[in-house]
Amino acid sequence: MKLFTKFAGTSIAGLVLALGAVGCEPTHPEEIPGSANMVAEGNQDVAWTAPSRGMVYVYDTNTRRLVWAGQVDQGRRVEINRKTQKSSVDGNLVVNKLAPFDQQQIYFQPATGTNMPLMNPNPQPAPQPQPQPTANSLTVTPSVLVSPTTQPSPNQPSQNPQQ
């Protein structure tokens, strides 16, 4: 009977430890799709480069909130800079103020199919429509001096004394 009690006590202790260890595993944040994998984390500077087109999620484990999510193309570099407390993608600011000592995680979900549009690596402003000149319009070019000239009308005699 002593042997059984000892075995049962050891088994229960082992089961409690095993369940406790499972309970301590990090959980996947609810705000991030289950198909996204954590690819980088830290409470110092963190940098990661996308292996393909997809969605990136930056998550703050201390506040338990999604800090930023966005589409990236292959080769885009996601950075978390602790000195400036900012996050950027290829140097373009995406998060202006991060908590100074919080643990950040970067998750990545590869794109599937062709439903995710490609990002333009060098976005340009949309062209502005140019007004069409009319008979009574004047076009002004910056840094050009315009001097008015008087031209005689066809019905007036020339005031130029060259005859």
DOBAVEX-79298 format. One record per residue: residue in three letters; x, y, z of N, C-alpha, C, O, CB in turn. Coordinates in steps of 0.1 Angstrom, whole numbers, padded with zeros to 4 digits, always signed. Glycine has a CB too. Example, Ala and Ser with C-alpha at 12.3 -4.5 7.8 and 13.67 -1.06 7.14 Angstrom:
<recs>
ALA+0132-0057+0078+0123-0045+0078+0132-0033+0078+0142-0033+0085+0113-0045+0090/SER+0128-0022+0071+0137-0011+0071+0129+0000+0079+0134+0011+0080+0141-0006+0057/
</recs>
This chain:
<recs>
MET+0008-0012+0000+0000+0000+0000+0009+0013+0000+0005+0022-0007-0009+0000+0012/LYS+0020+0012+0007+0029+0024+0008+0034+0026-0006+0036+0038-0010+0040+0021+0018/LEU+0037+0016-0014+0043+0017-0027+0032+0024-0036+0036+0033-0044+0047+0004-0033/PHE+0020+0020-0035+0009+0026-0043+0008+0041-0040+0006+0049-0049-0004+0018-0041/THR+0008+0044-0027+0006+0058-0023+0018+0067-0028+0016+0078-0032+0005+0059-0007/LYS+0030+0061-0027+0041+0068-0032+0040+0070-0047+0043+0081-0052+0054+0061-0028/PHE+0036+0060-0054+0035+0061-0069+0024+0071-0072+0026+0079-0082+0031+0047-0075/ALA+0012+0071-0065+0001+0080-0068+0005+0094-0065+0002+0103-0073-0011+0076-0060/GLY+0012+0096-0054+0017+0110-0051+0026+0115-0061+0026+0127-0065+0023+0110-0037/THR+0036+0107-0066+0045+0111-0076+0038+0114-0089+0041+0124-0096+0056+0101-0078/SER+0029+0106-0093+0021+0108-0105+0013+0120-0105+0013+0128-0115+0012+0096-0108/ILE+0007+0123-0094-0001+0135-0093+0008+0148-0093+0004+0157-0100-0010+0135-0080/ALA+0019+0147-0086+0028+0158-0087+0033+0161-0101+0035+0172-0105+0040+0156-0077/GLY+0037+0150-0108+0041+0151-0122+0030+0157-0131+0033+0165-0140+0045+0138-0127/LEU+0018+0153-0129+0007+0158-0137+0005+0173-0134+0002+0180-0144-0006+0150-0134/VAL+0005+0177-0121+0004+0191-0118+0015+0199-0125+0012+0210-0130+0004+0193-0103/LEU+0027+0195-0124+0038+0202-0130+0036+0203-0145+0039+0213-0151+0052+0195-0127/ALA+0032+0192-0151+0030+0192-0166+0019+0201-0170+0021+0209-0180+0027+0178-0171/LEU+0008+0202-0163-0003+0211-0166+0001+0225-0163-0003+0234-0170-0015+0208-0157/GLY+0009+0227-0153+0014+0241-0150+0023+0246-0161+0023+0258-0164+0021+0241-0137/ALA+0031+0237-0166+0041+0241-0177+0033+0245-0190+0036+0254-0197+0051+0230-0180/VAL+0022+0237-0192+0014+0240-0204+0007+0254-0202+0006+0261-0212+0003+0229-0207/GLY+0003+0256-0190-0004+0269-0188+0006+0281-0189+0001+0292-0191-0010+0269-0174/CYS+0019+0279-0188+0028+0290-0189+0033+0292-0204+0040+0302-0206+0040+0287-0181/GLU+0028+0284-0213+0032+0286-0227+0027+0299-0232+0016+0303-0229+0028+0274-0236/PRO+0035+0306-0240+0029+0319-0246+0018+0316-0255+0018+0306-0262+0040+0326-0253/THR+0008+0324-0255-0004+0322-0263-0004+0331-0275+0003+0342-0275-0017+0324-0255/HIS-0010+0327-0286-0011+0335-0298-0021+0346-0296-0032+0343-0292-0015+0326-0310/PRO-0017+0359-0298-0026+0370-0296-0039+0368-0304-0038+0364-0316-0019+0383-0299/GLU-0050+0371-0298-0063+0370-0305-0064+0380-0317-0071+0376-0327-0074+0373-0296/GLU-0057+0391-0317-0058+0401-0327-0051+0397-0340-0052+0403-0351-0053+0414-0323/ILE-0043+0387-0339-0034+0382-0350-0039+0369-0355-0041+0360-0347-0019+0381-0346/PRO-0040+0367-0368-0045+0354-0374-0036+0343-0369-0024+0344-0368-0046+0355-0389/GLY-0043+0331-0367-0035+0319-0362-0025+0315-0372-0016+0308-0369-0045+0308-0359/SER-0027+0318-0385-0018+0314-0395-0005+0322-0396+0004+0319-0403-0025+0314-0409/ALA-0005+0333-0388+0007+0342-0388+0017+0336-0377+0013+0332-0367+0003+0357-0384/ASN+0030+0336-0381+0040+0331-0372+0048+0342-0366+0051+0352-0373+0049+0321-0379/MET+0052+0340-0353+0061+0350-0348+0075+0348-0354+0080+0337-0354+0062+0349-0332/VAL+0081+0359-0359+0094+0358-0366+0105+0366-0359+0117+0364-0362+0092+0363-0380/ALA+0101+0375-0350+0111+0382-0342+0105+0388-0330+0093+0391-0330+0118+0394-0351/GLU+0113+0390-0319+0107+0396-0307+0119+0402-0299+0130+0398-0300+0099+0386-0299/GLY+0116+0411-0290+0126+0416-0281+0121+0429-0275+0111+0436-0279+0139+0418-0288/ASN+0129+0434-0265+0126+0447-0259+0138+0456-0261+0139+0467-0255+0124+0445-0243/GLN+0146+0453-0271+0157+0461-0276+0153+0464-0291+0142+0462-0295+0171+0454-0274/ASP+0163+0469-0298+0161+0471-0312+0158+0457-0319+0165+0447-0316+0173+0477-0319/VAL+0148+0457-0327+0144+0445-0334+0143+0448-0349+0137+0458-0353+0130+0439-0329/ALA+0148+0439-0358+0147+0441-0372+0145+0428-0379+0150+0417-0374+0161+0448-0378/TRP+0137+0428-0389+0133+0416-0396+0130+0419-0411+0124+0430-0413+0121+0408-0389/THR+0134+0410-0420+0131+0413-0434+0122+0402-0439+0123+0390-0437+0145+0412-0442/ALA+0111+0407-0446+0101+0398-0452+0107+0388-0462+0113+0393-0472+0089+0406-0457/PRO+0105+0375-0461+0109+0366-0471+0101+0365-0483+0105+0361-0494+0110+0352-0465/SER+0088+0370-0482+0079+0371-0493+0068+0381-0491+0068+0388-0480+0072+0357-0496/ARG+0059+0383-0500+0048+0392-0498+0039+0387-0487+0037+0375-0487+0041+0395-0511/GLY+0033+0396-0479+0024+0391-0469+0020+0402-0459+0023+0414-0461+0030+0380-0461/MET+0014+0398-0448+0010+0408-0437+0019+0407-0426+0023+0396-0422-0005+0405-0433/VAL+0023+0418-0420+0031+0419-0408+0023+0425-0397+0015+0434-0399+0044+0428-0411/TYR+0025+0419-0385+0018+0424-0373+0029+0427-0362+0037+0419-0360+0007+0414-0368/VAL+0028+0439-0356+0037+0442-0345+0028+0443-0333+0018+0450-0332+0045+0456-0347/TYR+0032+0435-0323+0024+0433-0311+0031+0436-0298+0043+0432-0297+0018+0418-0310/ASP+0025+0443-0289+0032+0447-0276+0027+0437-0266+0015+0437-0263+0028+0462-0272/THR+0036+0429-0261+0032+0418-0251+0028+0424-0238+0021+0418-0230+0042+0408-0250/ASN+0034+0435-0234+0032+0441-0221+0018+0447-0220+0011+0445-0210+0042+0452-0218/THR+0014+0455-0230+0000+0461-0230-0010+0451-0237-0022+0454-0236+0001+0474-0238/ARG-0005+0441-0243-0014+0431-0250-0023+0438-0260-0035+0436-0260-0023+0423-0239/ARG-0016+0445-0269-0023+0452-0280-0015+0451-0293-0003+0451-0293-0027+0466-0276/LEU-0023+0451-0303-0017+0452-0317-0013+0466-0319-0021+0475-0319-0027+0447-0328/VAL+0000+0468-0322+0006+0482-0324+0005+0486-0338+0001+0498-0341+0020+0482-0319/TRP+0007+0477-0347+0006+0480-0362+0004+0467-0370+0009+0457-0366+0019+0487-0366/ALA-0003+0468-0381-0004+0457-0390-0004+0464-0404-0010+0474-0407-0017+0449-0388/GLY+0003+0457-0414+0003+0462-0427+0009+0452-0437+0016+0443-0433+0011+0475-0428/GLN+0006+0455-0450+0011+0446-0460+0026+0450-0464+0029+0462-0464+0002+0447-0473/VAL+0034+0440-0467+0047+0442-0471+0050+0433-0483+0044+0423-0485+0057+0440-0459/ASP+0060+0438-0491+0065+0430-0502+0077+0422-0498+0083+0426-0487+0067+0438-0515/GLN+0082+0413-0506+0094+0406-0503+0106+0415-0502+0107+0425-0510+0097+0395-0514/GLY+0114+0413-0492+0126+0422-0490+0124+0434-0482+0134+0441-0479+0131+0425-0504/ARG+0112+0437-0478+0109+0449-0470+0114+0446-0456+0113+0435-0450+0094+0452-0469/ARG+0121+0456-0450+0127+0455-0436+0118+0462-0426+0116+0474-0427+0141+0461-0436/VAL+0114+0455-0416+0106+0460-0405+0115+0462-0393+0123+0453-0389+0094+0450-0401/GLU+0116+0474-0388+0125+0478-0377+0117+0484-0365+0108+0492-0367+0136+0487-0382/ILE+0122+0480-0353+0117+0486-0341+0129+0493-0335+0139+0486-0331+0110+0476-0331/ASN+0129+0506-0334+0141+0513-0328+0137+0518-0314+0129+0527-0312+0144+0525-0338/ARG+0144+0513-0304+0142+0517-0291+0146+0531-0287+0140+0537-0279+0149+0507-0281/LYS+0157+0535-0294+0162+0549-0291+0151+0559-0294+0149+0569-0287+0175+0551-0298/THR+0145+0558-0306+0135+0567-0311+0121+0563-0307+0112+0571-0308+0136+0569-0326/GLN+0119+0551-0302+0107+0545-0298+0097+0546-0310+0085+0548-0308+0100+0553-0286/LYS+0102+0542-0322+0094+0542-0334+0096+0529-0341+0106+0522-0340+0098+0554-0343/SER+0087+0526-0350+0088+0514-0359+0086+0519-0373+0078+0528-0376+0077+0504-0355/SER+0094+0513-0382+0093+0517-0396+0094+0505-0405+0099+0494-0401+0105+0527-0399/VAL+0090+0507-0418+0092+0497-0428+0100+0503-0439+0096+0513-0445+0078+0491-0434/ASP+0112+0498-0441+0121+0504-0451+0123+0519-0448+0124+0527-0458+0116+0502-0465/GLY+0124+0523-0436+0127+0537-0432+0114+0545-0432+0115+0557-0428+0136+0542-0441/ASN+0103+0540-0436+0090+0548-0436+0083+0546-0423+0081+0534-0419+0081+0544-0448/LEU+0081+0556-0415+0075+0555-0402+0061+0549-0403+0052+0553-0410+0074+0569-0396/VAL+0059+0539-0394+0046+0532-0393+0040+0534-0379+0028+0534-0377+0046+0518-0397/VAL+0049+0535-0369+0044+0537-0355+0053+0548-0349+0065+0547-0349+0046+0524-0346/ASN+0046+0558-0344+0053+0570-0340+0057+0570-0325+0067+0576-0322+0044+0582-0341/LYS+0051+0562-0317+0054+0562-0302+0052+0548-0297+0041+0543-0296+0045+0572-0295/LEU+0063+0541-0293+0062+0528-0287+0065+0530-0272+0073+0539-0268+0072+0518-0294/ALA+0060+0521-0264+0064+0521-0250+0078+0518-0249+0083+0508-0255+0055+0511-0242/PRO+0086+0525-0241+0101+0524-0241+0107+0511-0237+0117+0507-0243+0106+0534-0231/PHE+0101+0503-0228+0107+0490-0224+0099+0478-0227+0102+0467-0222+0111+0491-0210/ASP+0088+0480-0234+0079+0469-0236+0085+0458-0246+0093+0462-0254+0065+0474-0242/GLN+0080+0446-0245+0084+0435-0253+0076+0436-0266+0064+0436-0265+0083+0421-0246/GLN+0082+0436-0278+0075+0437-0290+0077+0424-0298+0088+0418-0297+0080+0449-0299/GLN+0067+0419-0304+0067+0407-0313+0063+0411-0327+0054+0419-0329+0058+0396-0307/ILE+0070+0405-0337+0067+0407-0351+0062+0394-0356+0069+0384-0355+0079+0412-0359/TYR+0050+0394-0361+0044+0382-0367+0043+0384-0382+0042+0395-0387+0029+0379-0361/PHE+0043+0373-0390+0042+0374-0404+0033+0363-0409+0033+0351-0405+0056+0372-0411/GLN+0024+0367-0418+0015+0358-0425+0017+0359-0440+0014+0370-0446+0000+0361-0421/PRO+0023+0349-0446+0026+0350-0461+0013+0352-0469+0002+0347-0465+0033+0337-0466/ALA+0014+0359-0480+0002+0361-0489-0001+0348-0495+0008+0340-0499+0005+0372-0499/THR-0014+0345-0497-0018+0334-0505-0027+0338-0517-0035+0347-0515-0027+0324-0496/GLY-0024+0333-0528-0031+0337-0540-0027+0350-0545-0016+0355-0542-0046+0337-0538/THR-0035+0357-0552-0032+0370-0558-0041+0381-0553-0042+0391-0559-0032+0369-0573/ASN-0048+0378-0542-0057+0388-0537-0051+0400-0530-0058+0410-0527-0068+0382-0528/MET-0038+0399-0527-0031+0410-0520-0023+0418-0530-0014+0413-0537-0022+0404-0509/PRO-0027+0431-0532-0020+0439-0542-0005+0441-0538-0002+0442-0527-0027+0452-0544/LEU+0003+0443-0549+0017+0446-0546+0018+0461-0542+0010+0469-0546+0026+0444-0559/MET+0027+0463-0533+0030+0477-0528+0039+0484-0537+0048+0477-0543+0035+0477-0513/ASN+0038+0496-0540+0047+0504-0548+0059+0508-0539+0057+0515-0529+0040+0517-0554/PRO+0071+0504-0543+0082+0507-0534+0086+0522-0534+0092+0526-0525+0094+0499-0539/ASN+0082+0529-0545+0085+0543-0545+0072+0551-0548+0070+0555-0560+0096+0547-0556/PRO+0063+0552-0538+0051+0559-0541+0053+0573-0546+0061+0581-0540+0041+0559-0529/GLN+0045+0577-0556+0046+0591-0561+0032+0597-0559+0022+0590-0560+0050+0591-0576/PRO+0031+0610-0557+0018+0617-0556+0011+0616-0569+0017+0616-0580+0020+0631-0551/ALA-0002+0615-0568-0011+0615-0580-0009+0627-0588-0008+0638-0582-0026+0613-0576/PRO-0008+0626-0601-0006+0638-0609-0018+0648-0608-0030+0643-0608-0003+0635-0624/GLN-0015+0660-0607-0026+0670-0606-0030+0675-0620-0021+0677-0629-0022+0683-0598/PRO-0043+0676-0623-0047+0680-0636-0042+0695-0639-0043+0703-0630-0063+0680-0638/GLN-0037+0697-0651-0032+0710-0655-0043+0718-0661-0050+0713-0670-0020+0709-0664/PRO-0045+0731-0658-0056+0739-0664-0052+0741-0679-0040+0743-0682-0058+0752-0657/GLN-0062+0741-0687-0060+0744-0701-0060+0759-0704-0069+0766-0699-0071+0737-0710/PRO-0050+0764-0711-0050+0778-0714-0061+0783-0723-0065+0775-0731-0036+0782-0720/THR-0066+0795-0720-0076+0801-0729-0070+0813-0736-0059+0816-0733-0089+0805-0720/ALA-0078+0819-0744-0073+0831-0752-0069+0842-0743-0060+0850-0746-0084+0835-0762/ASN-0076+0844-0731-0073+0855-0722-0065+0851-0710-0065+0858-0700-0086+0862-0718/SER-0057+0840-0711-0050+0835-0699-0035+0838-0700-0030+0841-0710-0052+0820-0697/LEU-0029+0838-0688-0015+0841-0687-0009+0830-0679-0014+0827-0669-0013+0855-0680/THR+0002+0824-0685+0009+0814-0678+0021+0820-0671+0029+0826-0678+0013+0802-0687/VAL+0023+0818-0658+0034+0823-0651+0043+0812-0647+0039+0802-0641+0029+0831-0638/THR+0056+0814-0650+0066+0804-0646+0074+0810-0634+0079+0822-0636+0075+0800-0658/PRO+0076+0803-0623+0083+0809-0612+0098+0812-0617+0103+0806-0625+0084+0799-0601/SER+0103+0823-0611+0116+0828-0613+0118+0833-0627+0130+0834-0632+0126+0817-0611/VAL+0108+0837-0633+0109+0843-0647+0103+0857-0646+0092+0859-0641+0102+0835-0658/LEU+0111+0867-0650+0106+0881-0650+0098+0884-0663+0103+0881-0674+0118+0891-0649/VAL+0086+0889-0661+0077+0892-0672+0076+0907-0673+0072+0914-0663+0063+0885-0671/SER+0080+0913-0685+0078+0927-0687+0067+0930-0697+0067+0923-0707+0092+0933-0692/PRO+0058+0939-0693+0047+0942-0703+0053+0949-0715+0062+0958-0713+0036+0949-0696/THR+0048+0946-0726+0051+0954-0738+0039+0960-0744+0028+0954-0743+0059+0945-0749/THR+0040+0971-0751+0028+0977-0757+0029+0974-0772+0039+0978-0778+0028+0992-0754/GLN+0019+0969-0777+0019+0966-0791+0007+0974-0797-0004+0975-0791+0017+0951-0794/PRO+0010+0981-0808-0001+0989-0814-0012+0980-0819-0010+0969-0824+0004+0998-0825/SER-0024+0985-0818-0035+0978-0824-0035+0980-0839-0029+0989-0844-0049+0983-0818/PRO-0041+0971-0846-0040+0972-0861-0046+0985-0866-0043+0989-0877-0047+0960-0867/ASN-0056+0992-0859-0062+1004-0864-0055+1016-0860-0058+1027-0865-0076+1004-0858/GLN-0045+1015-0851-0037+1027-0847-0024+1028-0855-0018+1018-0858-0035+1027-0832/PRO-0020+1040-0858-0007+1042-0865+0004+1039-0855+0002+1041-0843-0006+1056-0871/SER+0014+1034-0860+0026+1031-0851+0032+1044-0845+0032+1054-0852+0037+1024-0860/GLN+0036+1043-0833+0041+1054-0826+0056+1054-0827+0063+1062-0821+0037+1054-0811/ASN+0061+1045-0835+0076+1043-0837+0079+1053-0848+0074+1052-0859+0080+1029-0841/PRO+0088+1063-0846+0092+1073-0856+0101+1068-0867+0107+1076-0874+0098+1084-0849/GLN+0102+1055-0869+0111+1050-0880+0103+1050-0893+0094+1042-0895+0116+1035-0877/GLN+0106+1059-0901+0099+1060-0914+0108+1062-0926+0104+1062-0937+0089+1071-0914/
</recs>
